[in-house]
Amino acid sequence: MPSVVPWFGRSARETARAEDAVAQETRALAARLEKLEAQVVMTERYFTEAFWTALDAAYEAILPERVLACIVCGRQGRRDAFEVRVDHCLFGGGRLERYVCPDCDCVFGPQKYLDLGEAFVGRDYQVLYSRYSEADSTARELRAFRSLEPEKSGRYLDWGAGGGWNRTLETLRAEGWDVAGHEPHALEPDPSRPPLTGGAFDGLFSNNVIEHFRDPITQFQQFHWLLKPGGKMAHASPCYDYCFAYTRFHTVFLLGRSPFVLAERTGFAVVADERDGQYINYVFQRL
């Protein structure tokens, strides 16, 4: 049996050799992990693109005969009754075909994403945000919050507060505001956050969230339930214009008349709006 020489009995040369061997093993392990990570990313990209390519082929066959319905005003018609706008998804989601509603001006779609179940969409977001982070949105979220003209006695909800790429909640709480956060597609639900209850909030706000709604009517009805009578909500997004259309996760662009139509159909009134470059914000009040 070879003898094991404790570190204090080794020569300087033996110690250096041992340290070099450990360093080589560490580098080899790091290289293997880097290779495995690259393989995981490549595999994820391949299967993502394969899924959406197959779905695009199926939808190209059925869309010409499909009856489409605007997700804001409800107007129905075949594909050729709408202006079609086409983009390509930056995140491997293939062809993005959207439709301009002639009745309310909103742009909605792609239909293939609107048709998906909530569970699948939730997983799709979780995969995206496991690798992708938004830019720091603290300043714009704070601006949306302050557009509510909040009062210190009120309770407020930051809708879409997850992701860890902003300091909105900690900033407002440090200022003494009673603000809760909710992220519909959080990777891990936060057990410390209280459940949402009807009529619990004086105000609600979001930034870069409203364009993700696949059913804005139902979503605004939920907001109506969450807010107290007369409560306000502010939704800031550059997608009140048709921009940032290169992602399947953006399913509604509230252009022209559509914010007012959406408000009217869900028990709200638009009471303020503001444009400052890409900062566009609408304030809705519960009737």
Secondary structure, DSSP 8 states (H G I E B T S, - for coil): ------GGGS-HHHHHHHHHHHHHHHHHHHHHHHHHHHHHHHHHHHHHHHHHHHHHHHHHHHGGG-EEE-TTT--EEEGGGSEEEEEE-TTS--EEEEEE-TTT--EE--HHHHTS-HHHHHHHHHHHHTT------HHHHHHHHHTT---TT-EEEEET--SS---HHHHHHHTT-EEEEE-TT-SS--TTS----TT-EEEEEEES-GGG-SSHHHHHHHHHHHEEEEEEEEEE-GGGSS---S-TT--EE--TTHHHHHHHHTTEEEEEEEEETTEEEEEEEE-
